[in-house]
Amino acid sequence: MKKVHDVLQVVSKDADGKAELPISMLVKKFKYLPNSYKENIKRLSEETLDLIATDVFDMKNLDELKRYFVK
């Protein structure tokens, strides 16, 4: 069984874990998330990550994520 401390260390390695929630939500909804999308999500601002976490409920397909990756 993993200790809370061990889990927190893993989560904190990724921008304080902020990207993990939207990634998990997207995987749960679409059953698959390409690694390239995961990498793009990890590079996004906290504000954009919050938007994705809210908008995921209205997304119909993964292509809708591309609008968040535009620079």
mmJSON file of the N, C-alpha and C atoms, coordinates in Angstrom:
{"data_MODEL":{"atom_site":{
"group_PDB":["ATOM","ATOM","ATOM","ATOM","ATOM","ATOM","ATOM","ATOM","ATOM","ATOM","ATOM","ATOM","ATOM","ATOM","ATOM","ATOM","ATOM","ATOM","ATOM","ATOM","ATOM","ATOM","ATOM","ATOM","ATOM","ATOM","ATOM","ATOM","ATOM","ATOM","ATOM","ATOM","ATOM","ATOM","ATOM","ATOM","ATOM","ATOM","ATOM","ATOM","ATOM","ATOM","ATOM","ATOM","ATOM","ATOM","ATOM","ATOM","ATOM","ATOM","ATOM","ATOM","ATOM","ATOM","ATOM","ATOM","ATOM","ATOM","ATOM","ATOM","ATOM","ATOM","ATOM","ATOM","ATOM","ATOM","ATOM","ATOM","ATOM","ATOM","ATOM","ATOM","ATOM","ATOM","ATOM","ATOM","ATOM","ATOM","ATOM","ATOM","ATOM","ATOM","ATOM","ATOM","ATOM","ATOM","ATOM","ATOM","ATOM","ATOM","ATOM","ATOM","ATOM","ATOM","ATOM","ATOM","ATOM","ATOM","ATOM","ATOM","ATOM","ATOM","ATOM","ATOM","ATOM","ATOM","ATOM","ATOM","ATOM","ATOM","ATOM","ATOM","ATOM","ATOM","ATOM","ATOM","ATOM","ATOM","ATOM","ATOM","ATOM","ATOM","ATOM","ATOM","ATOM","ATOM","ATOM","ATOM","ATOM","ATOM","ATOM","ATOM","ATOM","ATOM","ATOM","ATOM","ATOM","ATOM","ATOM","ATOM","ATOM","ATOM","ATOM","ATOM","ATOM","ATOM","ATOM","ATOM","ATOM","ATOM","ATOM","ATOM","ATOM","ATOM","ATOM","ATOM","ATOM","ATOM","ATOM","ATOM","ATOM","ATOM","ATOM","ATOM","ATOM","ATOM","ATOM","ATOM","ATOM","ATOM","ATOM","ATOM","ATOM","ATOM","ATOM","ATOM","ATOM","ATOM","ATOM","ATOM","ATOM","ATOM","ATOM","ATOM","ATOM","ATOM","ATOM","ATOM","ATOM","ATOM","ATOM","ATOM","ATOM","ATOM","ATOM","ATOM","ATOM","ATOM","ATOM","ATOM","ATOM","ATOM","ATOM","ATOM","ATOM","ATOM","ATOM","ATOM","ATOM","ATOM","ATOM","ATOM","ATOM"],
"id":[1,2,3,4,5,6,7,8,9,10,11,12,13,14,15,16,17,18,19,20,21,22,23,24,25,26,27,28,29,30,31,32,33,34,35,36,37,38,39,40,41,42,43,44,45,46,47,48,49,50,51,52,53,54,55,56,57,58,59,60,61,62,63,64,65,66,67,68,69,70,71,72,73,74,75,76,77,78,79,80,81,82,83,84,85,86,87,88,89,90,91,92,93,94,95,96,97,98,99,100,101,102,103,104,105,106,107,108,109,110,111,112,113,114,115,116,117,118,119,120,121,122,123,124,125,126,127,128,129,130,131,132,133,134,135,136,137,138,139,140,141,142,143,144,145,146,147,148,149,150,151,152,153,154,155,156,157,158,159,160,161,162,163,164,165,166,167,168,169,170,171,172,173,174,175,176,177,178,179,180,181,182,183,184,185,186,187,188,189,190,191,192,193,194,195,196,197,198,199,200,201,202,203,204,205,206,207,208,209,210,211,212,213],
"type_symbol":["N","C","C","N","C","C","N","C","C","N","C","C","N","C","C","N","C","C","N","C","C","N","C","C","N","C","C","N","C","C","N","C","C","N","C","C","N","C","C","N","C","C","N","C","C","N","C","C","N","C","C","N","C","C","N","C","C","N","C","C","N","C","C","N","C","C","N","C","C","N","C","C","N","C","C","N","C","C","N","C","C","N","C","C","N","C","C","N","C","C","N","C","C","N","C","C","N","C","C","N","C","C","N","C","C","N","C","C","N","C","C","N","C","C","N","C","C","N","C","C","N","C","C","N","C","C","N","C","C","N","C","C","N","C","C","N","C","C","N","C","C","N","C","C","N","C","C","N","C","C","N","C","C","N","C","C","N","C","C","N","C","C","N","C","C","N","C","C","N","C","C","N","C","C","N","C","C","N","C","C","N","C","C","N","C","C","N","C","C","N","C","C","N","C","C","N","C","C","N","C","C","N","C","C","N","C","C","N","C","C","N","C","C"],
"label_atom_id":["N","CA","C","N","CA","C","N","CA","C","N","CA","C","N","CA","C","N","CA","C","N","CA","C","N","CA","C","N","CA","C","N","CA","C","N","CA","C","N","CA","C","N","CA","C","N","CA","C","N","CA","C","N","CA","C","N","CA","C","N","CA","C","N","CA","C","N","CA","C","N","CA","C","N","CA","C","N","CA","C","N","CA","C","N","CA","C","N","CA","C","N","CA","C","N","CA","C","N","CA","C","N","CA","C","N","CA","C","N","CA","C","N","CA","C","N","CA","C","N","CA","C","N","CA","C","N","CA","C","N","CA","C","N","CA","C","N","CA","C","N","CA","C","N","CA","C","N","CA","C","N","CA","C","N","CA","C","N","CA","C","N","CA","C","N","CA","C","N","CA","C","N","CA","C","N","CA","C","N","CA","C","N","CA","C","N","CA","C","N","CA","C","N","CA","C","N","CA","C","N","CA","C","N","CA","C","N","CA","C","N","CA","C","N","CA","C","N","CA","C","N","CA","C","N","CA","C","N","CA","C","N","CA","C","N","CA","C","N","CA","C","N","CA","C","N","CA","C"],
"label_alt_id":[null,null,null,null,null,null,null,null,null,null,null,null,null,null,null,null,null,null,null,null,null,null,null,null,null,null,null,null,null,null,null,null,null,null,null,null,null,null,null,null,null,null,null,null,null,null,null,null,null,null,null,null,null,null,null,null,null,null,null,null,null,null,null,null,null,null,null,null,null,null,null,null,null,null,null,null,null,null,null,null,null,null,null,null,null,null,null,null,null,null,null,null,null,null,null,null,null,null,null,null,null,null,null,null,null,null,null,null,null,null,null,null,null,null,null,null,null,null,null,null,null,null,null,null,null,null,null,null,null,null,null,null,null,null,null,null,null,null,null,null,null,null,null,null,null,null,null,null,null,null,null,null,null,null,null,null,null,null,null,null,null,null,null,null,null,null,null,null,null,null,null,null,null,null,null,null,null,null,null,null,null,null,null,null,null,null,null,null,null,null,null,null,null,null,null,null,null,null,null,null,null,null,null,null,null,null,null,null,null,null,null,null,null],
"label_comp_id":["MET","MET","MET","LYS","LYS","LYS","LYS","LYS","LYS","VAL","VAL","VAL","HIS","HIS","HIS","ASP","ASP","ASP","VAL","VAL","VAL","LEU","LEU","LEU","GLN","GLN","GLN","VAL","VAL","VAL","VAL","VAL","VAL","SER","SER","SER","LYS","LYS","LYS","ASP","ASP","ASP","ALA","ALA","ALA","ASP","ASP","ASP","GLY","GLY","GLY","LYS","LYS","LYS","ALA","ALA","ALA","GLU","GLU","GLU","LEU","LEU","LEU","PRO","PRO","PRO","ILE","ILE","ILE","SER","SER","SER","MET","MET","MET","LEU","LEU","LEU","VAL","VAL","VAL","LYS","LYS","LYS","LYS","LYS","LYS","PHE","PHE","PHE","LYS","LYS","LYS","TYR","TYR","TYR","LEU","LEU","LEU","PRO","PRO","PRO","ASN","ASN","ASN","SER","SER","SER","TYR","TYR","TYR","LYS","LYS","LYS","GLU","GLU","GLU","ASN","ASN","ASN","ILE","ILE","ILE","LYS","LYS","LYS","ARG","ARG","ARG","LEU","LEU","LEU","SER","SER","SER","GLU","GLU","GLU","GLU","GLU","GLU","THR","THR","THR","LEU","LEU","LEU","ASP","ASP","ASP","LEU","LEU","LEU","ILE","ILE","ILE","ALA","ALA","ALA","THR","THR","THR","ASP","ASP","ASP","VAL","VAL","VAL","PHE","PHE","PHE","ASP","ASP","ASP","MET","MET","MET","LYS","LYS","LYS","ASN","ASN","ASN","LEU","LEU","LEU","ASP","ASP","ASP","GLU","GLU","GLU","LEU","LEU","LEU","LYS","LYS","LYS","ARG","ARG","ARG","TYR","TYR","TYR","PHE","PHE","PHE","VAL","VAL","VAL","LYS","LYS","LYS"],
"label_asym_id":["A","A","A","A","A","A","A","A","A","A","A","A","A","A","A","A","A","A","A","A","A","A","A","A","A","A","A","A","A","A","A","A","A","A","A","A","A","A","A","A","A","A","A","A","A","A","A","A","A","A","A","A","A","A","A","A","A","A","A","A","A","A","A","A","A","A","A","A","A","A","A","A","A","A","A","A","A","A","A","A","A","A","A","A","A","A","A","A","A","A","A","A","A","A","A","A","A","A","A","A","A","A","A","A","A","A","A","A","A","A","A","A","A","A","A","A","A","A","A","A","A","A","A","A","A","A","A","A","A","A","A","A","A","A","A","A","A","A","A","A","A","A","A","A","A","A","A","A","A","A","A","A","A","A","A","A","A","A","A","A","A","A","A","A","A","A","A","A","A","A","A","A","A","A","A","A","A","A","A","A","A","A","A","A","A","A","A","A","A","A","A","A","A","A","A","A","A","A","A","A","A","A","A","A","A","A","A","A","A","A","A","A","A"],
"label_entity_id":["1","1","1","1","1","1","1","1","1","1","1","1","1","1","1","1","1","1","1","1","1","1","1","1","1","1","1","1","1","1","1","1","1","1","1","1","1","1","1","1","1","1","1","1","1","1","1","1","1","1","1","1","1","1","1","1","1","1","1","1","1","1","1","1","1","1","1","1","1","1","1","1","1","1","1","1","1","1","1","1","1","1","1","1","1","1","1","1","1","1","1","1","1","1","1","1","1","1","1","1","1","1","1","1","1","1","1","1","1","1","1","1","1","1","1","1","1","1","1","1","1","1","1","1","1","1","1","1","1","1","1","1","1","1","1","1","1","1","1","1","1","1","1","1","1","1","1","1","1","1","1","1","1","1","1","1","1","1","1","1","1","1","1","1","1","1","1","1","1","1","1","1","1","1","1","1","1","1","1","1","1","1","1","1","1","1","1","1","1","1","1","1","1","1","1","1","1","1","1","1","1","1","1","1","1","1","1","1","1","1","1","1","1"],
"label_seq_id":[1,1,1,2,2,2,3,3,3,4,4,4,5,5,5,6,6,6,7,7,7,8,8,8,9,9,9,10,10,10,11,11,11,12,12,12,13,13,13,14,14,14,15,15,15,16,16,16,17,17,17,18,18,18,19,19,19,20,20,20,21,21,21,22,22,22,23,23,23,24,24,24,25,25,25,26,26,26,27,27,27,28,28,28,29,29,29,30,30,30,31,31,31,32,32,32,33,33,33,34,34,34,35,35,35,36,36,36,37,37,37,38,38,38,39,39,39,40,40,40,41,41,41,42,42,42,43,43,43,44,44,44,45,45,45,46,46,46,47,47,47,48,48,48,49,49,49,50,50,50,51,51,51,52,52,52,53,53,53,54,54,54,55,55,55,56,56,56,57,57,57,58,58,58,59,59,59,60,60,60,61,61,61,62,62,62,63,63,63,64,64,64,65,65,65,66,66,66,67,67,67,68,68,68,69,69,69,70,70,70,71,71,71],
"pdbx_PDB_ins_code":[null,null,null,null,null,null,null,null,null,null,null,null,null,null,null,null,null,null,null,null,null,null,null,null,null,null,null,null,null,null,null,null,null,null,null,null,null,null,null,null,null,null,null,null,null,null,null,null,null,null,null,null,null,null,null,null,null,null,null,null,null,null,null,null,null,null,null,null,null,null,null,null,null,null,null,null,null,null,null,null,null,null,null,null,null,null,null,null,null,null,null,null,null,null,null,null,null,null,null,null,null,null,null,null,null,null,null,null,null,null,null,null,null,null,null,null,null,null,null,null,null,null,null,null,null,null,null,null,null,null,null,null,null,null,null,null,null,null,null,null,null,null,null,null,null,null,null,null,null,null,null,null,null,null,null,null,null,null,null,null,null,null,null,null,null,null,null,null,null,null,null,null,null,null,null,null,null,null,null,null,null,null,null,null,null,null,null,null,null,null,null,null,null,null,null,null,null,null,null,null,null,null,null,null,null,null,null,null,null,null,null,null,null],
"Cartn_x":[0.838,0.0,0.882,0.556,1.337,1.037,2.062,1.896,1.514,0.779,0.338,1.533,2.598,3.794,4.337,4.378,4.881,3.995,2.702,1.761,1.908,2.035,2.168,3.45,4.514,5.763,5.608,4.928,4.717,3.866,2.796,1.893,2.597,3.417,4.064,5.1,5.564,6.55,5.951,4.655,3.986,3.237,3.968,3.365,2.394,2.875,2.058,0.823,0.889,-0.208,-1.397,-1.305,-2.446,-2.903,-1.981,-2.339,-2.94,-2.687,-3.155,-4.681,-5.351,-6.814,-7.464,-7.177,-7.814,-7.407,-6.174,-5.755,-6.58,-6.734,-7.535,-8.984,-9.519,-10.914,-11.095,-10.137,-10.21,-10.072,-9.174,-9.007,-10.29,-10.877,-12.116,-13.245,-13.335,-14.417,-14.214,-12.995,-12.752,-12.059,-11.693,-11.056,-9.628,-9.189,-7.845,-7.441,-6.183,-5.648,-4.23,-3.992,-2.651,-1.588,-0.403,0.696,1.013,0.869,1.137,0.168,-1.069,-2.047,-1.667,-1.233,-0.833,0.32,1.293,2.453,2.029,1.138,0.64,-0.097,-0.892,-1.654,-0.709,0.344,1.297,2.002,2.024,2.681,1.74,0.466,-0.516,-0.488,-1.006,-1.095,-2.156,-2.077,-3.075,-4.468,-4.555,-5.847,-6.463,-5.653,-6.131,-6.485,-5.713,-6.015,-7.371,-7.659,-8.963,-10.085,-9.851,-10.852,-11.141,-10.093,-10.271,-11.061,-10.717,-11.401,-12.895,-13.241,-14.653,-15.311,-14.603,-15.173,-15.273,-14.548,-14.538,-15.961,-16.829,-18.198,-18.987,-18.598,-19.305,-18.611,-17.419,-16.669,-17.292,-17.332,-17.888,-16.786,-15.583,-14.476,-13.145,-12.082,-10.75,-10.274,-10.773,-10.358,-10.663,-11.64,-11.994,-10.884,-9.975,-8.851,-7.85,-7.788,-6.794,-6.879,-8.046,-8.188,-7.415,-7.132,-6.366,-4.863,-4.453,-3.031,-2.519,-3.402,-3.016,-2.23,-1.103,-0.254,-0.477],
"Cartn_y":[-1.184,0.0,1.246,2.204,3.428,4.349,5.022,5.999,7.338,8.122,9.425,10.268,10.229,10.999,10.62,9.332,8.864,9.342,9.298,9.746,11.249,12.008,13.455,13.85,13.114,13.415,13.239,12.198,11.951,13.055,13.419,14.454,15.802,16.133,17.443,17.622,16.552,16.647,17.282,17.256,17.75,19.049,20.162,21.485,21.449,20.94,20.813,19.948,19.081,18.148,18.753,19.999,20.693,20.031,19.511,18.907,17.515,16.874,15.494,15.378,16.337,16.256,16.327,17.35,17.344,16.142,15.675,14.494,13.284,13.093,11.962,12.059,13.261,13.462,13.128,13.55,13.275,11.789,11.121,9.672,8.944,9.366,8.725,8.927,10.129,10.427,9.745,9.834,9.35,7.992,7.437,6.116,6.074,7.144,7.182,8.641,8.923,10.254,10.083,10.51,10.337,11.025,10.447,11.025,12.448,12.737,14.098,15.098,14.688,15.555,15.737,14.653,14.745,15.718,15.63,16.532,17.976,18.196,19.549,20.095,19.267,19.687,20.065,19.318,19.603,20.939,21.467,22.743,23.945,23.694,24.777,25.527,26.73,27.544,26.967,27.348,26.89,27.345,28.538,29.079,28.205,27.807,26.957,25.568,25.044,23.727,23.76,24.855,25.008,25.04,25.717,25.767,24.377,23.609,22.247,21.406,21.517,20.723,21.052,22.281,22.673,22.278,22.507,22.267,20.792,19.932,18.509,17.923,18.473,17.956,18.196,19.21,19.547,19.027,18.494,18.015,16.755,16.734,15.574,14.654,15.23,14.42,15.088,14.328,14.816,15.964,16.059,17.147,18.515,18.578,19.855,20.38,19.517,19.934,20.805,20.651,21.359,22.87,23.388,24.838,25.378,24.53,24.952,24.928,24.231,24.096,25.19,25.985,27.063,28.103,28.51,29.494,30.872],
"Cartn_z":[0.0,0.0,0.0,-0.86,-0.958,0.219,0.663,1.728,1.114,1.857,1.372,0.941,1.701,1.377,0.003,-0.31,-1.595,-2.744,-2.548,-3.567,-3.787,-2.728,-2.843,-3.566,-3.361,-4.055,-5.554,-5.971,-7.393,-7.99,-7.311,-7.812,-7.89,-6.905,-6.878,-7.98,-8.576,-9.652,-10.905,-11.035,-12.236,-11.915,-11.905,-11.676,-10.512,-9.408,-8.199,-8.431,-9.391,-9.631,-10.329,-10.696,-11.29,-12.594,-13.378,-14.659,-14.495,-13.378,-13.206,-13.169,-12.569,-12.487,-13.865,-14.678,-16.002,-16.854,-16.717,-17.464,-17.036,-15.747,-15.239,-15.686,-15.657,-16.075,-17.554,-18.366,-19.805,-20.101,-19.404,-19.593,-19.188,-18.095,-17.643,-18.654,-19.193,-20.136,-21.485,-22.034,-23.389,-23.458,-22.308,-22.203,-22.742,-23.389,-23.951,-24.139,-23.862,-24.103,-24.628,-25.864,-26.44,-25.585,-25.564,-24.792,-25.222,-26.495,-26.972,-26.331,-26.139,-25.476,-24.01,-23.366,-21.959,-21.795,-22.693,-22.629,-22.847,-23.805,-24.054,-22.832,-22.207,-21.027,-19.893,-19.716,-18.641,-18.817,-20.034,-20.313,-20.189,-19.96,-19.914,-18.587,-18.61,-17.395,-16.46,-15.202,-14.23,-14.629,-15.169,-15.606,-16.699,-17.656,-18.748,-18.244,-17.314,-16.726,-16.023,-15.331,-14.679,-15.711,-16.825,-17.891,-18.441,-18.684,-19.203,-18.205,-16.932,-15.905,-15.852,-16.161,-16.191,-17.51,-18.605,-19.93,-20.307,-19.621,-19.966,-19.962,-19.143,-19.064,-20.349,-21.111,-22.342,-23.602,-23.46,-24.624,-25.206,-26.531,-27.233,-27.755,-28.026,-28.527,-28.183,-28.326,-27.969,-28.847,-30.056,-30.938,-30.349,-29.479,-28.85,-27.945,-27.546,-26.704,-27.459,-28.751,-29.556,-29.379,-29.11,-28.959,-27.762,-26.786,-25.614,-25.871,-26.91,-27.216,-28.155,-28.692,-29.598,-28.82,-29.388,-28.695,-29.217],
"occupancy":[1.0,1.0,1.0,1.0,1.0,1.0,1.0,1.0,1.0,1.0,1.0,1.0,1.0,1.0,1.0,1.0,1.0,1.0,1.0,1.0,1.0,1.0,1.0,1.0,1.0,1.0,1.0,1.0,1.0,1.0,1.0,1.0,1.0,1.0,1.0,1.0,1.0,1.0,1.0,1.0,1.0,1.0,1.0,1.0,1.0,1.0,1.0,1.0,1.0,1.0,1.0,1.0,1.0,1.0,1.0,1.0,1.0,1.0,1.0,1.0,1.0,1.0,1.0,1.0,1.0,1.0,1.0,1.0,1.0,1.0,1.0,1.0,1.0,1.0,1.0,1.0,1.0,1.0,1.0,1.0,1.0,1.0,1.0,1.0,1.0,1.0,1.0,1.0,1.0,1.0,1.0,1.0,1.0,1.0,1.0,1.0,1.0,1.0,1.0,1.0,1.0,1.0,1.0,1.0,1.0,1.0,1.0,1.0,1.0,1.0,1.0,1.0,1.0,1.0,1.0,1.0,1.0,1.0,1.0,1.0,1.0,1.0,1.0,1.0,1.0,1.0,1.0,1.0,1.0,1.0,1.0,1.0,1.0,1.0,1.0,1.0,1.0,1.0,1.0,1.0,1.0,1.0,1.0,1.0,1.0,1.0,1.0,1.0,1.0,1.0,1.0,1.0,1.0,1.0,1.0,1.0,1.0,1.0,1.0,1.0,1.0,1.0,1.0,1.0,1.0,1.0,1.0,1.0,1.0,1.0,1.0,1.0,1.0,1.0,1.0,1.0,1.0,1.0,1.0,1.0,1.0,1.0,1.0,1.0,1.0,1.0,1.0,1.0,1.0,1.0,1.0,1.0,1.0,1.0,1.0,1.0,1.0,1.0,1.0,1.0,1.0,1.0,1.0,1.0,1.0,1.0,1.0,1.0,1.0,1.0,1.0,1.0,1.0],
"B_iso_or_equiv":[0.0,0.0,0.0,0.0,0.0,0.0,0.0,0.0,0.0,0.0,0.0,0.0,0.0,0.0,0.0,0.0,0.0,0.0,0.0,0.0,0.0,0.0,0.0,0.0,0.0,0.0,0.0,0.0,0.0,0.0,0.0,0.0,0.0,0.0,0.0,0.0,0.0,0.0,0.0,0.0,0.0,0.0,0.0,0.0,0.0,0.0,0.0,0.0,0.0,0.0,0.0,0.0,0.0,0.0,0.0,0.0,0.0,0.0,0.0,0.0,0.0,0.0,0.0,0.0,0.0,0.0,0.0,0.0,0.0,0.0,0.0,0.0,0.0,0.0,0.0,0.0,0.0,0.0,0.0,0.0,0.0,0.0,0.0,0.0,0.0,0.0,0.0,0.0,0.0,0.0,0.0,0.0,0.0,0.0,0.0,0.0,0.0,0.0,0.0,0.0,0.0,0.0,0.0,0.0,0.0,0.0,0.0,0.0,0.0,0.0,0.0,0.0,0.0,0.0,0.0,0.0,0.0,0.0,0.0,0.0,0.0,0.0,0.0,0.0,0.0,0.0,0.0,0.0,0.0,0.0,0.0,0.0,0.0,0.0,0.0,0.0,0.0,0.0,0.0,0.0,0.0,0.0,0.0,0.0,0.0,0.0,0.0,0.0,0.0,0.0,0.0,0.0,0.0,0.0,0.0,0.0,0.0,0.0,0.0,0.0,0.0,0.0,0.0,0.0,0.0,0.0,0.0,0.0,0.0,0.0,0.0,0.0,0.0,0.0,0.0,0.0,0.0,0.0,0.0,0.0,0.0,0.0,0.0,0.0,0.0,0.0,0.0,0.0,0.0,0.0,0.0,0.0,0.0,0.0,0.0,0.0,0.0,0.0,0.0,0.0,0.0,0.0,0.0,0.0,0.0,0.0,0.0,0.0,0.0,0.0,0.0,0.0,0.0],
"pdbx_formal_charge":[null,null,null,null,null,null,null,null,null,null,null,null,null,null,null,null,null,null,null,null,null,null,null,null,null,null,null,null,null,null,null,null,null,null,null,null,null,null,null,null,null,null,null,null,null,null,null,null,null,null,null,null,null,null,null,null,null,null,null,null,null,null,null,null,null,null,null,null,null,null,null,null,null,null,null,null,null,null,null,null,null,null,null,null,null,null,null,null,null,null,null,null,null,null,null,null,null,null,null,null,null,null,null,null,null,null,null,null,null,null,null,null,null,null,null,null,null,null,null,null,null,null,null,null,null,null,null,null,null,null,null,null,null,null,null,null,null,null,null,null,null,null,null,null,null,null,null,null,null,null,null,null,null,null,null,null,null,null,null,null,null,null,null,null,null,null,null,null,null,null,null,null,null,null,null,null,null,null,null,null,null,null,null,null,null,null,null,null,null,null,null,null,null,null,null,null,null,null,null,null,null,null,null,null,null,null,null,null,null,null,null,null,null],
"auth_seq_id":[1,1,1,2,2,2,3,3,3,4,4,4,5,5,5,6,6,6,7,7,7,8,8,8,9,9,9,10,10,10,11,11,11,12,12,12,13,13,13,14,14,14,15,15,15,16,16,16,17,17,17,18,18,18,19,19,19,20,20,20,21,21,21,22,22,22,23,23,23,24,24,24,25,25,25,26,26,26,27,27,27,28,28,28,29,29,29,30,30,30,31,31,31,32,32,32,33,33,33,34,34,34,35,35,35,36,36,36,37,37,37,38,38,38,39,39,39,40,40,40,41,41,41,42,42,42,43,43,43,44,44,44,45,45,45,46,46,46,47,47,47,48,48,48,49,49,49,50,50,50,51,51,51,52,52,52,53,53,53,54,54,54,55,55,55,56,56,56,57,57,57,58,58,58,59,59,59,60,60,60,61,61,61,62,62,62,63,63,63,64,64,64,65,65,65,66,66,66,67,67,67,68,68,68,69,69,69,70,70,70,71,71,71],
"auth_comp_id":["MET","MET","MET","LYS","LYS","LYS","LYS","LYS","LYS","VAL","VAL","VAL","HIS","HIS","HIS","ASP","ASP","ASP","VAL","VAL","VAL","LEU","LEU","LEU","GLN","GLN","GLN","VAL","VAL","VAL","VAL","VAL","VAL","SER","SER","SER","LYS","LYS","LYS","ASP","ASP","ASP","ALA","ALA","ALA","ASP","ASP","ASP","GLY","GLY","GLY","LYS","LYS","LYS","ALA","ALA","ALA","GLU","GLU","GLU","LEU","LEU","LEU","PRO","PRO","PRO","ILE","ILE","ILE","SER","SER","SER","MET","MET","MET","LEU","LEU","LEU","VAL","VAL","VAL","LYS","LYS","LYS","LYS","LYS","LYS","PHE","PHE","PHE","LYS","LYS","LYS","TYR","TYR","TYR","LEU","LEU","LEU","PRO","PRO","PRO","ASN","ASN","ASN","SER","SER","SER","TYR","TYR","TYR","LYS","LYS","LYS","GLU","GLU","GLU","ASN","ASN","ASN","ILE","ILE","ILE","LYS","LYS","LYS","ARG","ARG","ARG","LEU","LEU","LEU","SER","SER","SER","GLU","GLU","GLU","GLU","GLU","GLU","THR","THR","THR","LEU","LEU","LEU","ASP","ASP","ASP","LEU","LEU","LEU","ILE","ILE","ILE","ALA","ALA","ALA","THR","THR","THR","ASP","ASP","ASP","VAL","VAL","VAL","PHE","PHE","PHE","ASP","ASP","ASP","MET","MET","MET","LYS","LYS","LYS","ASN","ASN","ASN","LEU","LEU","LEU","ASP","ASP","ASP","GLU","GLU","GLU","LEU","LEU","LEU","LYS","LYS","LYS","ARG","ARG","ARG","TYR","TYR","TYR","PHE","PHE","PHE","VAL","VAL","VAL","LYS","LYS","LYS"],
"auth_asym_id":["A","A","A","A","A","A","A","A","A","A","A","A","A","A","A","A","A","A","A","A","A","A","A","A","A","A","A","A","A","A","A","A","A","A","A","A","A","A","A","A","A","A","A","A","A","A","A","A","A","A","A","A","A","A","A","A","A","A","A","A","A","A","A","A","A","A","A","A","A","A","A","A","A","A","A","A","A","A","A","A","A","A","A","A","A","A","A","A","A","A","A","A","A","A","A","A","A","A","A","A","A","A","A","A","A","A","A","A","A","A","A","A","A","A","A","A","A","A","A","A","A","A","A","A","A","A","A","A","A","A","A","A","A","A","A","A","A","A","A","A","A","A","A","A","A","A","A","A","A","A","A","A","A","A","A","A","A","A","A","A","A","A","A","A","A","A","A","A","A","A","A","A","A","A","A","A","A","A","A","A","A","A","A","A","A","A","A","A","A","A","A","A","A","A","A","A","A","A","A","A","A","A","A","A","A","A","A","A","A","A","A","A","A"],
"auth_atom_id":["N","CA","C","N","CA","C","N","CA","C","N","CA","C","N","CA","C","N","CA","C","N","CA","C","N","CA","C","N","CA","C","N","CA","C","N","CA","C","N","CA","C","N","CA","C","N","CA","C","N","CA","C","N","CA","C","N","CA","C","N","CA","C","N","CA","C","N","CA","C","N","CA","C","N","CA","C","N","CA","C","N","CA","C","N","CA","C","N","CA","C","N","CA","C","N","CA","C","N","CA","C","N","CA","C","N","CA","C","N","CA","C","N","CA","C","N","CA","C","N","CA","C","N","CA","C","N","CA","C","N","CA","C","N","CA","C","N","CA","C","N","CA","C","N","CA","C","N","CA","C","N","CA","C","N","CA","C","N","CA","C","N","CA","C","N","CA","C","N","CA","C","N","CA","C","N","CA","C","N","CA","C","N","CA","C","N","CA","C","N","CA","C","N","CA","C","N","CA","C","N","CA","C","N","CA","C","N","CA","C","N","CA","C","N","CA","C","N","CA","C","N","CA","C","N","CA","C","N","CA","C","N","CA","C","N","CA","C","N","CA","C","N","CA","C","N","CA","C"],
"pdbx_PDB_model_num":[1,1,1,1,1,1,1,1,1,1,1,1,1,1,1,1,1,1,1,1,1,1,1,1,1,1,1,1,1,1,1,1,1,1,1,1,1,1,1,1,1,1,1,1,1,1,1,1,1,1,1,1,1,1,1,1,1,1,1,1,1,1,1,1,1,1,1,1,1,1,1,1,1,1,1,1,1,1,1,1,1,1,1,1,1,1,1,1,1,1,1,1,1,1,1,1,1,1,1,1,1,1,1,1,1,1,1,1,1,1,1,1,1,1,1,1,1,1,1,1,1,1,1,1,1,1,1,1,1,1,1,1,1,1,1,1,1,1,1,1,1,1,1,1,1,1,1,1,1,1,1,1,1,1,1,1,1,1,1,1,1,1,1,1,1,1,1,1,1,1,1,1,1,1,1,1,1,1,1,1,1,1,1,1,1,1,1,1,1,1,1,1,1,1,1,1,1,1,1,1,1,1,1,1,1,1,1,1,1,1,1,1,1]
}}}
